[in-house]
Amino acid sequence: MTMQLCGASVSPFFERILITLDMKGALEQINLAPVPDGFKSEAHFEYHPMGKIPFLIKEDGSSLTESQVIAEYLDRKLGGPSVMPTDIEAHAQAQAITRVMDLYYFAAIHPIGGAAFGGEISDEALEKARDEDIPAAFTYLEKYLGRGKCAVGDDWTIADAALISQLYWYNALAPRFGLKDFSDHPKLEAYWENIKDTELVLRSFERVKKSYDEITGSDAETQGDTE
Ligand SMILES: N[C@@H](CCC(=O)N[C@@H](CS)C(=O)NCC(=O)O)C(=O)O
């Protein structure tokens, strides 16, 4: 069977993989699918023991989880130029950026993301995330962020896929939760200015917006789908 990538672009982790495929010109080489039997179904937990998205159903029917692992797997498995730097230093730099985003940035933004999707957040928790934890993650990110056109050098890499997918949501949530702009983090600010209007980024934003509209039902009538 053809491999199936399960989830939706509203998830920055799912979208990271689509950005990776887009960089490689490999978007057409994989099927995109919702979670079989629905989110948190028995089948979902069989494919992903924590009931999360994304996951990849491979040709043999087994699954692969964790967005970064899936992105690197597909980078090697599918055609198109690799988005993992071959230079050992650049490779470490790209990996460090993805780790900082996953381990520190995502942990910091997570309570705010939860509140944006129907959960609650106390003023204290919001202030801590906004004024301490997210800035600390950005400061750490700047240790590794390059000064070229992209996150690592002048070509797109896996690091950009992790950044673009997360920074979409940072900017989208900023007005509602009073998140700071990037001016305290000049490398991040310059990076974002460099890339935010590129075709790759604009295509990603379109996918995320479309996916968000689909899950919130805002275009349910035109889609003929109310689930
Ligand atoms: N470390 C995981 C994170 C995946 C993740 O947290 N996915 C979220 C959507 S953005 C999810 O499925 N959350 C549902 C849940 O945790 O119950 C990865 O990189 O794939």
The ligand as a Tripos MOL2 file, in Angstrom:
@<TRIPOS>MOLECULE
LIG
   20    19     1     0     0
SMALL
NO_CHARGES

@<TRIPOS>ATOM
      1 N1          6.1360   15.0770   19.8560 N.3       1 LIG1
      2 C1          4.9800   14.8440   19.0200 C.3       1 LIG1
      3 C2          3.9140   15.8510   19.3760 C.3       1 LIG1
      4 C3          2.6020   15.5650   18.6680 C.3       1 LIG1
      5 C4          1.4510   16.3680   19.2920 C.2       1 LIG1
      6 O1          1.5430   16.8700   20.4120 O.2       1 LIG1
      7 N2          0.3240   16.4260   18.5530 N.am      1 LIG1
      8 C5         -0.8380   17.0970   19.0490 C.3       1 LIG1
      9 C6         -1.4790   17.9580   17.9550 C.3       1 LIG1
     10 S1         -0.5340   19.4050   17.6620 S.3       1 LIG1
     11 C7         -1.8820   16.0610   19.4380 C.2       1 LIG1
     12 O2         -2.1330   15.1270   18.7050 O.2       1 LIG1
     13 N3         -2.5030   16.2550   20.6060 N.am      1 LIG1
     14 C8         -3.5730   15.4290   21.0620 C.3       1 LIG1
     15 C9         -3.3150   14.8670   22.4200 C.2       1 LIG1
     16 O3         -2.2280   15.0720   22.9550 O.co2     1 LIG1
     17 O4         -4.2150   14.2480   22.9520 O.co2     1 LIG1
     18 C10         5.3990   14.9270   17.5490 C.2       1 LIG1
     19 O5          6.4060   15.5950   17.2440 O.co2     1 LIG1
     20 O6          4.7530   14.2920   16.6970 O.co2     1 LIG1
@<TRIPOS>BOND
     1     1     2 1
     2     2     3 1
     3     2    18 1
     4     3     4 1
     5     4     5 1
     6     5     6 2
     7     5     7 1
     8     7     8 1
     9     8     9 1
    10     8    11 1
    11     9    10 1
    12    11    12 2
    13    11    13 1
    14    13    14 1
    15    14    15 1
    16    15    16 2
    17    15    17 1
    18    18    19 2
    19    18    20 1
@<TRIPOS>SUBSTRUCTURE
     1 LIG1         1 GROUP 0 **** ****
